Amino acid sequence: MAAHGADVGINGSRERGGVDVVVEEIRAAGGTASGVMADVSDPDALAARMVDAVHDELGPIDIAASNVGVRKAAPLPRTPGRASSPRTWR
């Protein structure tokens, strides 16, 4: 997405180093990126840390993509994110 002009917020929940590497790769290629650490299974952390931090640094969020590691194979509900329960995101 960064290669096509999008400003990108990168989130990690465990290791800051990996987030920093990706942010630096995007910046080195001429893109704009911000790195944040937040646990996406915690709605308060998600809102207060990730969403607010990315918004403050990069502006309004137009696209959100989740690449969270999932341990259990199950279909995602066809429901907008805000309408989904926190349990769905865990």
N, CA, C and O atoms as CSV, one atom per row, in Angstrom:
chain,resi,resn,atom,element,x,y,z
A,1,MET,N,N,0.827,-1.186,0.000
A,1,MET,CA,C,0.000,0.000,0.000
A,1,MET,C,C,0.873,1.251,0.000
A,1,MET,O,O,0.565,2.232,-0.677
A,2,ALA,N,N,1.963,1.210,0.764
A,2,ALA,CA,C,2.850,2.369,0.814
A,2,ALA,C,C,3.442,2.667,-0.560
A,2,ALA,O,O,3.631,3.830,-0.916
A,3,ALA,N,N,3.733,1.631,-1.328
A,3,ALA,CA,C,4.300,1.817,-2.665
A,3,ALA,C,C,3.334,2.536,-3.603
A,3,ALA,O,O,3.742,3.080,-4.629
A,4,HIS,N,N,2.058,2.532,-3.244
A,4,HIS,CA,C,1.042,3.200,-4.061
A,4,HIS,C,C,0.576,4.513,-3.444
A,4,HIS,O,O,-0.446,5.066,-3.851
A,5,GLY,N,N,1.329,5.016,-2.454
A,5,GLY,CA,C,1.062,6.336,-1.906
A,5,GLY,C,C,0.321,6.403,-0.594
A,5,GLY,O,O,0.090,7.497,-0.080
A,6,ALA,N,N,-0.062,5.269,-0.031
A,6,ALA,CA,C,-0.778,5.291,1.252
A,6,ALA,C,C,0.202,5.505,2.402
A,6,ALA,O,O,1.292,4.933,2.412
A,7,ASP,N,N,-0.190,6.325,3.363
A,7,ASP,CA,C,0.540,6.408,4.626
A,7,ASP,C,C,0.134,5.173,5.424
A,7,ASP,O,O,-1.050,4.840,5.484
A,8,VAL,N,N,1.098,4.492,6.035
A,8,VAL,CA,C,0.824,3.194,6.644
A,8,VAL,C,C,1.163,3.190,8.129
A,8,VAL,O,O,2.259,3.579,8.532
A,9,GLY,N,N,0.207,2.746,8.932
A,9,GLY,CA,C,0.430,2.527,10.361
A,9,GLY,C,C,0.678,1.045,10.578
A,9,GLY,O,O,-0.132,0.213,10.171
A,10,ILE,N,N,1.784,0.710,11.213
A,10,ILE,CA,C,2.152,-0.680,11.478
A,10,ILE,C,C,1.984,-0.928,12.968
A,10,ILE,O,O,2.507,-0.175,13.790
A,11,ASN,N,N,1.255,-1.985,13.318
A,11,ASN,CA,C,1.040,-2.323,14.725
A,11,ASN,C,C,1.704,-3.649,15.056
A,11,ASN,O,O,1.723,-4.576,14.246
A,12,GLY,N,N,2.245,-3.717,16.256
A,12,GLY,CA,C,2.785,-4.965,16.790
A,12,GLY,C,C,2.335,-5.104,18.225
A,12,GLY,O,O,2.022,-4.110,18.880
A,13,SER,N,N,2.299,-6.329,18.719
A,13,SER,CA,C,1.871,-6.506,20.109
A,13,SER,C,C,2.962,-7.098,20.984
A,13,SER,O,O,2.842,-7.084,22.209
A,14,ARG,N,N,4.031,-7.621,20.376
A,14,ARG,CA,C,5.047,-8.290,21.187
A,14,ARG,C,C,6.451,-7.735,21.010
A,14,ARG,O,O,7.132,-7.454,21.995
A,15,GLU,N,N,6.891,-7.573,19.773
A,15,GLU,CA,C,8.278,-7.192,19.523
A,15,GLU,C,C,8.359,-5.897,18.727
A,15,GLU,O,O,7.976,-5.846,17.558
A,16,ARG,N,N,8.857,-4.864,19.368
A,16,ARG,CA,C,8.974,-3.550,18.737
A,16,ARG,C,C,9.950,-3.580,17.562
A,16,ARG,O,O,9.774,-2.860,16.579
A,17,GLY,N,N,10.976,-4.415,17.674
A,17,GLY,CA,C,11.999,-4.460,16.633
A,17,GLY,C,C,11.444,-4.760,15.256
A,17,GLY,O,O,11.847,-4.131,14.278
A,18,GLY,N,N,10.526,-5.710,15.161
A,18,GLY,CA,C,9.931,-6.052,13.872
A,18,GLY,C,C,9.126,-4.910,13.286
A,18,GLY,O,O,9.151,-4.674,12.079
A,19,VAL,N,N,8.413,-4.204,14.147
A,19,VAL,CA,C,7.630,-3.040,13.710
A,19,VAL,C,C,8.568,-1.968,13.165
A,19,VAL,O,O,8.322,-1.399,12.101
A,20,ASP,N,N,9.639,-1.696,13.899
A,20,ASP,CA,C,10.594,-0.666,13.475
A,20,ASP,C,C,11.250,-1.006,12.137
A,20,ASP,O,O,11.476,-0.119,11.314
A,21,VAL,N,N,11.553,-2.282,11.919
A,21,VAL,CA,C,12.160,-2.703,10.650
A,21,VAL,C,C,11.224,-2.394,9.485
A,21,VAL,O,O,11.656,-1.847,8.470
A,22,VAL,N,N,9.952,-2.739,9.625
A,22,VAL,CA,C,8.991,-2.502,8.543
A,22,VAL,C,C,8.801,-1.004,8.311
A,22,VAL,O,O,8.762,-0.552,7.167
A,23,VAL,N,N,8.684,-0.238,9.389
A,23,VAL,CA,C,8.531,1.217,9.259
A,23,VAL,C,C,9.737,1.804,8.524
A,23,VAL,O,O,9.567,2.634,7.631
A,24,GLU,N,N,10.935,1.392,8.881
A,24,GLU,CA,C,12.139,1.913,8.230
A,24,GLU,C,C,12.220,1.499,6.760
A,24,GLU,O,O,12.675,2.281,5.925
A,25,GLU,N,N,11.785,0.282,6.434
A,25,GLU,CA,C,11.763,-0.152,5.030
A,25,GLU,C,C,10.830,0.730,4.206
A,25,GLU,O,O,11.160,1.120,3.087
A,26,ILE,N,N,9.674,1.037,4.761
A,26,ILE,CA,C,8.713,1.897,4.060
A,26,ILE,C,C,9.295,3.291,3.879
A,26,ILE,O,O,9.209,3.865,2.793
A,27,ARG,N,N,9.880,3.833,4.927
A,27,ARG,CA,C,10.463,5.181,4.842
A,27,ARG,C,C,11.633,5.222,3.863
A,27,ARG,O,O,11.775,6.181,3.104
A,28,ALA,N,N,12.476,4.181,3.876
A,28,ALA,CA,C,13.628,4.125,2.971
A,28,ALA,C,C,13.188,4.098,1.510
A,28,ALA,O,O,13.913,4.562,0.629
A,29,ALA,N,N,12.016,3.560,1.259
A,29,ALA,CA,C,11.480,3.505,-0.103
A,29,ALA,C,C,10.714,4.778,-0.467
A,29,ALA,O,O,10.131,4.863,-1.548
A,30,GLY,N,N,10.713,5.767,0.433
A,30,GLY,CA,C,10.052,7.034,0.154
A,30,GLY,C,C,8.636,7.148,0.671
A,30,GLY,O,O,7.955,8.136,0.393
A,31,GLY,N,N,8.175,6.153,1.422
A,31,GLY,CA,C,6.820,6.175,1.965
A,31,GLY,C,C,6.753,6.804,3.345
A,31,GLY,O,O,7.771,7.184,3.924
A,32,THR,N,N,5.559,6.906,3.851
A,32,THR,CA,C,5.314,7.445,5.181
A,32,THR,C,C,4.723,6.343,6.037
A,32,THR,O,O,3.756,5.690,5.644
A,33,ALA,N,N,5.310,6.136,7.215
A,33,ALA,CA,C,4.836,5.064,8.088
A,33,ALA,C,C,5.010,5.447,9.545
A,33,ALA,O,O,5.870,6.252,9.902
A,34,SER,N,N,4.177,4.853,10.368
A,34,SER,CA,C,4.214,5.051,11.813
A,34,SER,C,C,4.126,3.686,12.480
A,34,SER,O,O,3.355,2.830,12.047
A,35,GLY,N,N,4.910,3.481,13.527
A,35,GLY,CA,C,4.879,2.215,14.253
A,35,GLY,C,C,4.243,2.368,15.616
A,35,GLY,O,O,4.519,3.331,16.331
A,36,VAL,N,N,3.397,1.426,15.976
A,36,VAL,CA,C,2.652,1.455,17.237
A,36,VAL,C,C,2.699,0.063,17.856
A,36,VAL,O,O,2.785,-0.939,17.147
A,37,MET,N,N,2.643,0.010,19.173
A,37,MET,CA,C,2.543,-1.269,19.877
A,37,MET,C,C,1.220,-1.297,20.626
A,37,MET,O,O,0.998,-0.480,21.519
A,38,ALA,N,N,0.326,-2.238,20.270
A,38,ALA,CA,C,-0.964,-2.381,20.949
A,38,ALA,C,C,-1.476,-3.803,20.773
A,38,ALA,O,O,-1.305,-4.410,19.716
A,39,ASP,N,N,-2.098,-4.322,21.807
A,39,ASP,CA,C,-2.695,-5.656,21.782
A,39,ASP,C,C,-4.076,-5.551,21.150
A,39,ASP,O,O,-4.981,-4.967,21.745
A,40,VAL,N,N,-4.254,-6.110,19.950
A,40,VAL,CA,C,-5.530,-5.981,19.250
A,40,VAL,C,C,-6.652,-6.787,19.891
A,40,VAL,O,O,-7.815,-6.610,19.528
A,41,SER,N,N,-6.330,-7.668,20.835
A,41,SER,CA,C,-7.388,-8.404,21.533
A,41,SER,C,C,-7.953,-7.602,22.697
A,41,SER,O,O,-8.919,-8.025,23.332
A,42,ASP,N,N,-7.357,-6.443,22.982
A,42,ASP,CA,C,-7.805,-5.565,24.063
A,42,ASP,C,C,-8.430,-4.318,23.432
A,42,ASP,O,O,-7.700,-3.458,22.938
A,43,PRO,N,N,-9.769,-4.199,23.435
A,43,PRO,CA,C,-10.426,-3.062,22.774
A,43,PRO,C,C,-9.932,-1.698,23.253
A,43,PRO,O,O,-9.831,-0.765,22.456
A,44,ASP,N,N,-9.623,-1.572,24.544
A,44,ASP,CA,C,-9.136,-0.288,25.053
A,44,ASP,C,C,-7.760,0.042,24.482
A,44,ASP,O,O,-7.503,1.181,24.093
A,45,ALA,N,N,-6.884,-0.947,24.434
A,45,ALA,CA,C,-5.554,-0.729,23.865
A,45,ALA,C,C,-5.659,-0.424,22.381
A,45,ALA,O,O,-4.940,0.428,21.860
A,46,LEU,N,N,-6.550,-1.118,21.713
A,46,LEU,CA,C,-6.731,-0.918,20.280
A,46,LEU,C,C,-7.150,0.517,19.991
A,46,LEU,O,O,-6.588,1.169,19.111
A,47,ALA,N,N,-8.133,1.004,20.730
A,47,ALA,CA,C,-8.628,2.366,20.515
A,47,ALA,C,C,-7.627,3.405,20.996
A,47,ALA,O,O,-7.288,4.332,20.259
A,48,ALA,N,N,-7.158,3.256,22.222
A,48,ALA,CA,C,-6.320,4.283,22.830
A,48,ALA,C,C,-4.917,4.316,22.244
A,48,ALA,O,O,-4.340,5.391,22.077
A,49,ARG,N,N,-4.372,3.173,21.937
A,49,ARG,CA,C,-2.996,3.149,21.465
A,49,ARG,C,C,-2.908,3.156,19.946
A,49,ARG,O,O,-2.353,4.083,19.356
A,50,MET,N,N,-3.447,2.139,19.324
A,50,MET,CA,C,-3.241,1.998,17.889
A,50,MET,C,C,-4.012,3.037,17.079
A,50,MET,O,O,-3.412,3.815,16.338
A,51,VAL,N,N,-5.313,3.053,17.215
A,51,VAL,CA,C,-6.131,3.944,16.388
A,51,VAL,C,C,-5.797,5.405,16.662
A,51,VAL,O,O,-5.559,6.167,15.725
A,52,ASP,N,N,-5.773,5.805,17.921
A,52,ASP,CA,C,-5.486,7.204,18.244
A,52,ASP,C,C,-4.074,7.605,17.834
A,52,ASP,O,O,-3.874,8.698,17.303
A,53,ALA,N,N,-3.094,6.736,18.072
A,53,ALA,CA,C,-1.709,7.069,17.732
A,53,ALA,C,C,-1.528,7.221,16.225
A,53,ALA,O,O,-0.885,8.164,15.765
A,54,VAL,N,N,-2.090,6.301,15.466
A,54,VAL,CA,C,-1.968,6.385,14.010
A,54,VAL,C,C,-2.705,7.621,13.498
A,54,VAL,O,O,-2.188,8.335,12.639
A,55,HIS,N,N,-3.894,7.876,14.012
A,55,HIS,CA,C,-4.649,9.063,13.600
A,55,HIS,C,C,-3.879,10.335,13.923
A,55,HIS,O,O,-3.800,11.238,13.090
A,56,ASP,N,N,-3.308,10.417,15.124
A,56,ASP,CA,C,-2.564,11.616,15.521
A,56,ASP,C,C,-1.349,11.857,14.631
A,56,ASP,O,O,-1.026,13.003,14.318
A,57,GLU,N,N,-0.682,10.791,14.226
A,57,GLU,CA,C,0.535,10.949,13.439
A,57,GLU,C,C,0.288,11.040,11.934
A,57,GLU,O,O,0.966,11.796,11.238
A,58,LEU,N,N,-0.679,10.272,11.430
A,58,LEU,CA,C,-0.868,10.191,9.981
A,58,LEU,C,C,-2.174,10.795,9.476
A,58,LEU,O,O,-2.348,10.973,8.271
A,59,GLY,N,N,-3.091,11.112,10.386
A,59,GLY,CA,C,-4.378,11.651,9.965
A,59,GLY,C,C,-5.449,10.582,9.951
A,59,GLY,O,O,-5.223,9.470,10.429
A,60,PRO,N,N,-6.617,10.901,9.407
A,60,PRO,CA,C,-7.733,9.954,9.404
A,60,PRO,C,C,-7.361,8.620,8.743
A,60,PRO,O,O,-6.611,8.578,7.768
A,61,ILE,N,N,-7.897,7.555,9.293
A,61,ILE,CA,C,-7.644,6.217,8.759
A,61,ILE,C,C,-8.692,5.915,7.692
A,61,ILE,O,O,-9.892,5.917,7.969
A,62,ASP,N,N,-8.230,5.658,6.476
A,62,ASP,CA,C,-9.127,5.354,5.362
A,62,ASP,C,C,-9.234,3.858,5.091
A,62,ASP,O,O,-10.275,3.378,4.643
A,63,ILE,N,N,-8.166,3.126,5.361
A,63,ILE,CA,C,-8.124,1.686,5.104
A,63,ILE,C,C,-7.569,1.003,6.344
A,63,ILE,O,O,-6.595,1.471,6.934
A,64,ALA,N,N,-8.184,-0.093,6.736
A,64,ALA,CA,C,-7.657,-0.898,7.844
A,64,ALA,C,C,-7.545,-2.340,7.365
A,64,ALA,O,O,-8.504,-2.904,6.838
A,65,ALA,N,N,-6.379,-2.925,7.549
A,65,ALA,CA,C,-6.159,-4.323,7.175
A,65,ALA,C,C,-5.576,-5.042,8.378
A,65,ALA,O,O,-4.630,-4.563,9.004
A,66,SER,N,N,-6.138,-6.178,8.691
A,66,SER,CA,C,-5.660,-6.956,9.834
A,66,SER,C,C,-4.892,-8.174,9.345
A,66,SER,O,O,-5.376,-8.945,8.516
A,67,ASN,N,N,-3.691,-8.327,9.875
A,67,ASN,CA,C,-2.864,-9.477,9.534
A,67,ASN,C,C,-2.429,-10.157,10.831
A,67,ASN,O,O,-1.262,-10.504,11.013
A,68,VAL,N,N,-3.385,-10.333,11.709
A,68,VAL,CA,C,-3.124,-10.917,13.022
A,68,VAL,C,C,-2.995,-12.424,12.878
A,68,VAL,O,O,-3.776,-13.056,12.167
A,69,GLY,N,N,-2.013,-12.992,13.551
A,69,GLY,CA,C,-1.872,-14.447,13.543
A,69,GLY,C,C,-3.058,-15.096,14.234
A,69,GLY,O,O,-3.422,-14.711,15.345
A,70,VAL,N,N,-3.651,-16.065,13.590
A,70,VAL,CA,C,-4.817,-16.752,14.143
A,70,VAL,C,C,-4.461,-18.214,14.339
A,70,VAL,O,O,-3.893,-18.853,13.453
A,71,ARG,N,N,-4.798,-18.732,15.499
A,71,ARG,CA,C,-4.460,-20.119,15.804
A,71,ARG,C,C,-5.575,-21.093,15.458
A,71,ARG,O,O,-5.320,-22.287,15.307
A,72,LYS,N,N,-6.782,-20.618,15.333
A,72,LYS,CA,C,-7.927,-21.487,15.094
A,72,LYS,C,C,-8.553,-21.132,13.750
A,72,LYS,O,O,-8.838,-19.965,13.484
A,73,ALA,N,N,-8.762,-22.125,12.916
A,73,ALA,CA,C,-9.379,-21.879,11.614
A,73,ALA,C,C,-10.889,-21.762,11.788
A,73,ALA,O,O,-11.553,-22.703,12.222
A,74,ALA,N,N,-11.415,-20.602,11.444
A,74,ALA,CA,C,-12.857,-20.370,11.530
A,74,ALA,C,C,-13.192,-19.203,10.610
A,74,ALA,O,O,-12.389,-18.280,10.476
A,75,PRO,N,N,-14.359,-19.223,9.974
A,75,PRO,CA,C,-14.730,-18.111,9.095
A,75,PRO,C,C,-15.007,-16.846,9.902
A,75,PRO,O,O,-15.537,-16.907,11.011
A,76,LEU,N,N,-14.644,-15.712,9.336
A,76,LEU,CA,C,-14.958,-14.437,9.968
A,76,LEU,C,C,-16.406,-14.083,9.665
A,76,LEU,O,O,-16.897,-14.375,8.575
A,77,PRO,N,N,-17.088,-13.465,10.601
A,77,PRO,CA,C,-18.469,-13.061,10.332
A,77,PRO,C,C,-18.500,-11.950,9.287
A,77,PRO,O,O,-17.555,-11.169,9.177
A,78,ARG,N,N,-19.560,-11.883,8.541
A,78,ARG,CA,C,-19.722,-10.822,7.541
A,78,ARG,C,C,-20.404,-9.627,8.204
A,78,ARG,O,O,-21.552,-9.291,7.913
A,79,THR,N,N,-19.660,-9.010,9.095
A,79,THR,CA,C,-20.171,-7.905,9.885
A,79,THR,C,C,-19.122,-6.801,9.904
A,79,THR,O,O,-17.936,-7.096,10.052
A,80,PRO,N,N,-19.517,-5.545,9.761
A,80,PRO,CA,C,-18.539,-4.467,9.873
A,80,PRO,C,C,-17.830,-4.525,11.223
A,80,PRO,O,O,-18.412,-4.952,12.219
A,81,GLY,N,N,-16.579,-4.096,11.249
A,81,GLY,CA,C,-15.761,-4.162,12.456
A,81,GLY,C,C,-16.413,-3.599,13.703
A,81,GLY,O,O,-16.375,-4.235,14.757
A,82,ARG,N,N,-17.005,-2.428,13.608
A,82,ARG,CA,C,-17.613,-1.818,14.791
A,82,ARG,C,C,-18.804,-2.624,15.295
A,82,ARG,O,O,-19.101,-2.609,16.490
A,83,ALA,N,N,-19.489,-3.329,14.393
A,83,ALA,CA,C,-20.653,-4.114,14.798
A,83,ALA,C,C,-20.243,-5.462,15.376
A,83,ALA,O,O,-21.056,-6.141,16.005
A,84,SER,N,N,-18.997,-5.853,15.170
A,84,SER,CA,C,-18.510,-7.121,15.715
A,84,SER,C,C,-18.240,-6.974,17.201
A,84,SER,O,O,-17.885,-5.896,17.677
A,85,SER,N,N,-18.408,-8.049,17.916
A,85,SER,CA,C,-18.120,-8.016,19.348
A,85,SER,C,C,-16.621,-8.177,19.566
A,85,SER,O,O,-15.930,-8.720,18.704
A,86,PRO,N,N,-16.101,-7.709,20.718
A,86,PRO,CA,C,-14.682,-7.917,21.025
A,86,PRO,C,C,-14.308,-9.396,20.974
A,86,PRO,O,O,-13.175,-9.741,20.640
A,87,ARG,N,N,-15.261,-10.271,21.308
A,87,ARG,CA,C,-14.987,-11.711,21.276
A,87,ARG,C,C,-14.616,-12.168,19.862
A,87,ARG,O,O,-13.764,-13.040,19.694
A,88,THR,N,N,-15.251,-11.582,18.855
A,88,THR,CA,C,-14.958,-11.928,17.469
A,88,THR,C,C,-13.499,-11.652,17.135
A,88,THR,O,O,-12.879,-12.403,16.383
A,89,TRP,N,N,-12.947,-10.572,17.693
A,89,TRP,CA,C,-11.584,-10.161,17.369
A,89,TRP,C,C,-10.539,-10.914,18.179
A,89,TRP,O,O,-9.347,-10.779,17.904
A,90,ARG,N,N,-10.944,-11.694,19.158
A,90,ARG,CA,C,-9.972,-12.433,19.970
A,90,ARG,C,C,-9.636,-13.692,19.339
A,90,ARG,O,O,-8.831,-14.455,19.873
